[in-house]
Amino acid sequence: MAIKSSTFGRVELSGKDAARFVQHINEDKPNPLALAALARGRAISEKINKGEAFKLKRNA
């Protein structure tokens, strides 16, 4: 696999890995759990920006 990164640098993909990454970004469907988490985070962010109170739910 051709991935190059460091703590202070970027990640570089080349060859087949780069082609697969581009294909993944363009064609694969987003994870529904990630979309739900993003929606919850955006709602909290809006409340914070408006100065409103919010409560985090604990999943246990």
VEXTITI-138038 format. One record per atom (N, C-alpha, C): residue number from 1; residue in three letters; atom name; x, y, z. Coordinates in pm, 1 decimal, always signed. Last residue first. Example, Ala and Ser with C-alpha at 12.3 -4.5 7.8 and 13.67 -1.06 7.14 Angstrom:
BEGIN
[atom 2; ser; N; [+1285.0; -225.0; +708.0]]
[atom 2; ser; CA; [+1367.0; -106.0; +714.0]]
[atom 2; ser; C; [+1290.0; +3.0; +787.0]]
[atom 1; ala; N; [+1319.0; -569.0; +780.0]]
[atom 1; ala; CA; [+1230.0; -450.0; +780.0]]
[atom 1; ala; C; [+1320.0; -330.0; +780.0]]
This chain:
BEGIN
[atom 60; ala; N; [-2584.5; +385.3; +2682.5]]
[atom 60; ala; CA; [-2521.5; +280.4; +2762.9]]
[atom 60; ala; C; [-2598.4; +153.4; +2756.1]]
[atom 59; asn; N; [-2543.6; +701.6; +2578.2]]
[atom 59; asn; CA; [-2581.8; +569.0; +2528.8]]
[atom 59; asn; C; [-2509.7; +464.5; +2611.1]]
[atom 58; arg; N; [-2664.0; +999.9; +2694.1]]
[atom 58; arg; CA; [-2562.1; +898.6; +2717.5]]
[atom 58; arg; C; [-2615.5; +765.4; +2670.2]]
[atom 57; lys; N; [-2712.2; +1309.8; +2534.5]]
[atom 57; lys; CA; [-2767.8; +1182.6; +2579.4]]
[atom 57; lys; C; [-2654.8; +1082.5; +2593.2]]
[atom 56; leu; N; [-2658.4; +1641.4; +2632.8]]
[atom 56; leu; CA; [-2607.1; +1524.7; +2563.4]]
[atom 56; leu; C; [-2669.1; +1399.0; +2621.8]]
[atom 55; lys; N; [-2847.7; +1929.4; +2591.0]]
[atom 55; lys; CA; [-2815.4; +1817.8; +2678.0]]
[atom 55; lys; C; [-2768.2; +1701.5; +2593.2]]
[atom 54; phe; N; [-2827.9; +2287.0; +2586.8]]
[atom 54; phe; CA; [-2844.6; +2157.3; +2520.2]]
[atom 54; phe; C; [-2802.5; +2049.0; +2617.9]]
[atom 53; ala; N; [-2929.4; +2628.4; +2563.0]]
[atom 53; ala; CA; [-2886.6; +2513.3; +2641.2]]
[atom 53; ala; C; [-2910.2; +2386.7; +2560.2]]
[atom 52; glu; N; [-2808.8; +2871.9; +2324.7]]
[atom 52; glu; CA; [-2913.7; +2793.2; +2389.4]]
[atom 52; glu; C; [-2852.8; +2677.6; +2468.9]]
[atom 51; gly; N; [-2650.5; +3027.7; +2168.0]]
[atom 51; gly; CA; [-2643.0; +3046.0; +2312.7]]
[atom 51; gly; C; [-2749.0; +2969.6; +2388.9]]
[atom 50; lys; N; [-2632.5; +2978.8; +1904.1]]
[atom 50; lys; CA; [-2742.6; +3065.5; +1944.9]]
[atom 50; lys; C; [-2740.1; +3093.6; +2095.0]]
[atom 49; asn; N; [-2419.1; +2801.4; +1900.3]]
[atom 49; asn; CA; [-2403.9; +2930.3; +1832.4]]
[atom 49; asn; C; [-2512.6; +3029.4; +1870.6]]
[atom 48; ile; N; [-2538.9; +2585.4; +2032.9]]
[atom 48; ile; CA; [-2425.5; +2654.0; +2093.8]]
[atom 48; ile; C; [-2409.2; +2792.5; +2032.1]]
[atom 47; lys; N; [-2731.9; +2509.3; +1842.6]]
[atom 47; lys; CA; [-2773.3; +2555.5; +1975.0]]
[atom 47; lys; C; [-2661.7; +2632.7; +2044.7]]
[atom 46; glu; N; [-2564.0; +2430.5; +1631.8]]
[atom 46; glu; CA; [-2658.0; +2541.3; +1613.7]]
[atom 46; glu; C; [-2702.5; +2597.7; +1747.8]]
[atom 45; ser; N; [-2436.2; +2211.4; +1753.5]]
[atom 45; ser; CA; [-2359.0; +2327.2; +1710.8]]
[atom 45; ser; C; [-2448.3; +2450.0; +1691.8]]
[atom 44; ile; N; [-2648.1; +2033.0; +1779.6]]
[atom 44; ile; CA; [-2582.9; +2085.8; +1899.8]]
[atom 44; ile; C; [-2504.8; +2212.0; +1865.5]]
[atom 43; ala; N; [-2696.8; +1985.2; +1507.8]]
[atom 43; ala; CA; [-2802.9; +2040.9; +1592.6]]
[atom 43; ala; C; [-2743.8; +2102.6; +1719.4]]
[atom 42; arg; N; [-2454.0; +1870.1; +1430.5]]
[atom 42; arg; CA; [-2494.9; +1998.6; +1372.7]]
[atom 42; arg; C; [-2603.7; +2065.0; +1456.1]]
[atom 41; gly; N; [-2463.8; +1630.2; +1577.2]]
[atom 41; gly; CA; [-2359.0; +1729.1; +1602.6]]
[atom 41; gly; C; [-2394.6; +1866.1; +1548.3]]
[atom 40; arg; N; [-2680.3; +1500.6; +1456.1]]
[atom 40; arg; CA; [-2685.8; +1535.8; +1598.4]]
[atom 40; arg; C; [-2583.3; +1643.6; +1632.2]]
[atom 39; ala; N; [-2575.8; +1473.4; +1196.5]]
[atom 39; ala; CA; [-2697.7; +1551.2; +1218.3]]
[atom 39; ala; C; [-2710.4; +1593.6; +1364.4]]
[atom 38; leu; N; [-2358.4; +1302.7; +1249.3]]
[atom 38; leu; CA; [-2335.6; +1435.1; +1193.0]]
[atom 38; leu; C; [-2456.4; +1525.3; +1215.7]]
[atom 37; ala; N; [-2492.4; +1074.6; +1331.7]]
[atom 37; ala; CA; [-2403.5; +1143.5; +1425.4]]
[atom 37; ala; C; [-2376.6; +1286.1; +1378.3]]
[atom 36; ala; N; [-2620.7; +1009.5; +1091.0]]
[atom 36; ala; CA; [-2700.3; +1041.3; +1209.4]]
[atom 36; ala; C; [-2616.6; +1117.2; +1312.2]]
[atom 35; leu; N; [-2399.1; +955.4; +928.8]]
[atom 35; leu; CA; [-2489.5; +1064.9; +893.5]]
[atom 35; leu; C; [-2574.8; +1107.4; +1012.4]]
[atom 34; ala; N; [-2298.5; +730.6; +1061.1]]
[atom 34; ala; CA; [-2217.1; +852.0; +1054.2]]
[atom 34; ala; C; [-2304.1; +972.1; +1018.8]]
[atom 33; leu; N; [-2505.1; +552.2; +1013.0]]
[atom 33; leu; CA; [-2473.8; +588.9; +1150.9]]
[atom 33; leu; C; [-2389.4; +716.0; +1155.8]]
[atom 32; pro; N; [-2496.0; +524.7; +733.3]]
[atom 32; pro; CA; [-2612.5; +588.0; +797.2]]
[atom 32; pro; C; [-2586.2; +628.0; +941.8]]
[atom 31; asn; N; [-2223.6; +606.7; +534.8]]
[atom 31; asn; CA; [-2264.7; +524.6; +647.3]]
[atom 31; asn; C; [-2382.4; +593.2; +718.0]]
[atom 30; pro; N; [-2283.9; +676.8; +187.4]]
[atom 30; pro; CA; [-2238.4; +714.0; +321.1]]
[atom 30; pro; C; [-2295.4; +620.6; +428.1]]
[atom 29; lys; N; [-2190.6; +464.1; -85.8]]
[atom 29; lys; CA; [-2294.8; +529.8; -7.8]]
[atom 29; lys; C; [-2241.1; +564.2; +130.7]]
[atom 28; asp; N; [-1945.4; +524.4; -341.3]]
[atom 28; asp; CA; [-1994.9; +452.2; -224.5]]
[atom 28; asp; C; [-2098.0; +534.6; -147.7]]
[atom 27; glu; N; [-1861.4; +707.4; -547.7]]
[atom 27; glu; CA; [-1963.9; +606.0; -570.5]]
[atom 27; glu; C; [-2023.0; +542.8; -445.5]]
[atom 26; asn; N; [-1664.6; +901.9; -482.3]]
[atom 26; asn; CA; [-1765.8; +930.7; -583.1]]
[atom 26; asn; C; [-1882.6; +833.9; -584.7]]
[atom 25; ile; N; [-1501.1; +785.4; -288.3]]
[atom 25; ile; CA; [-1562.6; +915.5; -262.8]]
[atom 25; ile; C; [-1678.7; +940.6; -358.2]]
[atom 24; his; N; [-1419.1; +550.7; -426.2]]
[atom 24; his; CA; [-1492.7; +542.2; -299.6]]
[atom 24; his; C; [-1567.0; +672.7; -271.7]]
[atom 23; gln; N; [-1270.5; +658.9; -635.2]]
[atom 23; gln; CA; [-1390.9; +580.5; -664.2]]
[atom 23; gln; C; [-1479.7; +572.3; -540.4]]
[atom 22; val; N; [-1062.9; +770.9; -486.2]]
[atom 22; val; CA; [-1147.7; +857.7; -568.1]]
[atom 22; val; C; [-1278.7; +786.3; -600.8]]
[atom 21; phe; N; [-956.6; +532.1; -378.1]]
[atom 21; phe; CA; [-1005.5; +638.2; -290.7]]
[atom 21; phe; C; [-1099.8; +730.7; -367.5]]
[atom 20; arg; N; [-873.5; +395.4; -607.0]]
[atom 20; arg; CA; [-980.8; +339.5; -524.0]]
[atom 20; arg; C; [-1040.0; +445.0; -431.8]]
[atom 19; ala; N; [-666.1; +564.8; -691.0]]
[atom 19; ala; CA; [-780.9; +540.4; -778.6]]
[atom 19; ala; C; [-898.9; +486.4; -698.4]]
[atom 18; ala; N; [-490.4; +541.7; -474.6]]
[atom 18; ala; CA; [-547.4; +671.7; -508.2]]
[atom 18; ala; C; [-672.3; +654.5; -594.5]]
[atom 17; asp; N; [-426.4; +270.0; -492.8]]
[atom 17; asp; CA; [-488.4; +323.7; -371.3]]
[atom 17; asp; C; [-556.0; +457.0; -398.9]]
[atom 16; lys; N; [-300.5; +245.2; -738.9]]
[atom 16; lys; CA; [-430.7; +182.3; -720.1]]
[atom 16; lys; C; [-503.1; +237.5; -597.6]]
[atom 15; gly; N; [-113.3; +545.4; -715.5]]
[atom 15; gly; CA; [-147.9; +424.2; -788.0]]
[atom 15; gly; C; [-288.4; +375.8; -763.7]]
[atom 14; ser; N; [-109.2; +687.5; -384.3]]
[atom 14; ser; CA; [-63.8; +678.3; -522.6]]
[atom 14; ser; C; [-113.5; +548.5; -584.7]]
[atom 13; leu; N; [-165.1; +932.3; -134.9]]
[atom 13; leu; CA; [-200.2; +803.8; -194.0]]
[atom 13; leu; C; [-150.1; +803.4; -337.3]]
[atom 12; glu; N; [-45.7; +1092.8; +149.5]]
[atom 12; glu; CA; [-40.9; +1084.6; +3.7]]
[atom 12; glu; C; [-75.1; +942.7; -39.6]]
[atom 11; val; N; [-120.1; +1312.2; +406.5]]
[atom 11; val; CA; [-126.5; +1173.6; +362.0]]
[atom 11; val; C; [-128.1; +1175.1; +209.9]]
[atom 10; arg; N; [+106.0; +1559.1; +546.6]]
[atom 10; arg; CA; [-16.6; +1513.5; +482.8]]
[atom 10; arg; C; [-8.6; +1365.2; +450.1]]
[atom 9; gly; N; [+261.7; +1614.2; +869.3]]
[atom 9; gly; CA; [+248.0; +1622.9; +724.0]]
[atom 9; gly; C; [+115.9; +1571.5; +673.8]]
[atom 8; phe; N; [+319.2; +1567.2; +1131.7]]
[atom 8; phe; CA; [+303.7; +1706.2; +1090.5]]
[atom 8; phe; C; [+281.0; +1722.9; +940.4]]
[atom 7; thr; N; [+331.9; +1290.9; +1149.8]]
[atom 7; thr; CA; [+254.1; +1365.1; +1247.7]]
[atom 7; thr; C; [+223.6; +1506.2; +1199.6]]
[atom 6; ser; N; [+298.7; +1165.6; +813.4]]
[atom 6; ser; CA; [+374.9; +1190.5; +935.5]]
[atom 6; ser; C; [+286.1; +1270.4; +1029.7]]
[atom 5; ser; N; [+264.0; +931.8; +541.4]]
[atom 5; ser; CA; [+217.2; +1037.8; +629.0]]
[atom 5; ser; C; [+314.0; +1054.8; +745.1]]
[atom 4; lys; N; [+174.2; +754.8; +262.2]]
[atom 4; lys; CA; [+286.6; +821.6; +325.9]]
[atom 4; lys; C; [+231.2; +933.0; +412.7]]
[atom 3; ile; N; [+85.7; +456.1; +115.5]]
[atom 3; ile; CA; [+38.5; +567.4; +196.7]]
[atom 3; ile; C; [+158.4; +625.0; +270.5]]
[atom 2; ala; N; [+52.9; +223.2; -75.6]]
[atom 2; ala; CA; [+135.6; +342.2; -90.3]]
[atom 2; ala; C; [+75.9; +459.3; -14.9]]
[atom 1; met; N; [+84.5; -116.9; +0.0]]
[atom 1; met; CA; [+0.0; +0.0; +0.0]]
[atom 1; met; C; [+88.9; +123.0; +0.0]]
